[in-house]
Amino acid sequence: VAEQQVKRDLVLDWVVEHHPDLRATKAEVDGRLEALASRRNMAPADLRASLEKNQRLRELERGLTEEKVFAFLLNQSTVEPA
């Protein structure tokens, strides 16, 4: 499992390095924070503070970046009938 995660992270990093526009933007992070805070009935600023305190804000940003990269890769792939 660890080996697969390392490979996945390396591919993700390589794609983002070559396509920096796939990196999560501040606006996207803010939007996700607002959506999550709304679901939890809390203020976005409070959620941000909690994530920063627990050093989890980077994980949120990384998750958004992963979503963008995988959507990009899926869009670039072609499926041929067997």
Contacts in CASP RR format, 6 or more apart in sequence:
PFRMAT RR
TARGET T0000
AUTHOR 0000-0000-0000
METHOD contacts of the structure
MODEL  1
VAEQQVKRDLVLDWVVEHHPDLRATKAEVDGRLEALASRRNMAPADLRAS
LEKNQRLRELERGLTEEKVFAFLLNQSTVEPA
12 65 0 8 1.000
12 66 0 8 1.000
12 69 0 8 1.000
15 22 0 8 1.000
15 69 0 8 1.000
15 72 0 8 1.000
15 73 0 8 1.000
16 22 0 8 1.000
16 23 0 8 1.000
16 65 0 8 1.000
16 69 0 8 1.000
19 69 0 8 1.000
19 72 0 8 1.000
22 65 0 8 1.000
22 68 0 8 1.000
22 69 0 8 1.000
22 72 0 8 1.000
23 65 0 8 1.000
23 68 0 8 1.000
24 61 0 8 1.000
24 62 0 8 1.000
24 63 0 8 1.000
24 64 0 8 1.000
24 65 0 8 1.000
24 68 0 8 1.000
28 64 0 8 1.000
29 57 0 8 1.000
29 60 0 8 1.000
29 61 0 8 1.000
29 64 0 8 1.000
30 44 0 8 1.000
32 60 0 8 1.000
32 64 0 8 1.000
33 44 0 8 1.000
33 47 0 8 1.000
33 48 0 8 1.000
33 51 0 8 1.000
33 60 0 8 1.000
34 44 0 8 1.000
36 47 0 8 1.000
37 43 0 8 1.000
37 44 0 8 1.000
37 46 0 8 1.000
37 47 0 8 1.000
40 47 0 8 1.000
48 57 0 8 1.000
51 57 0 8 1.000
51 60 0 8 1.000
END
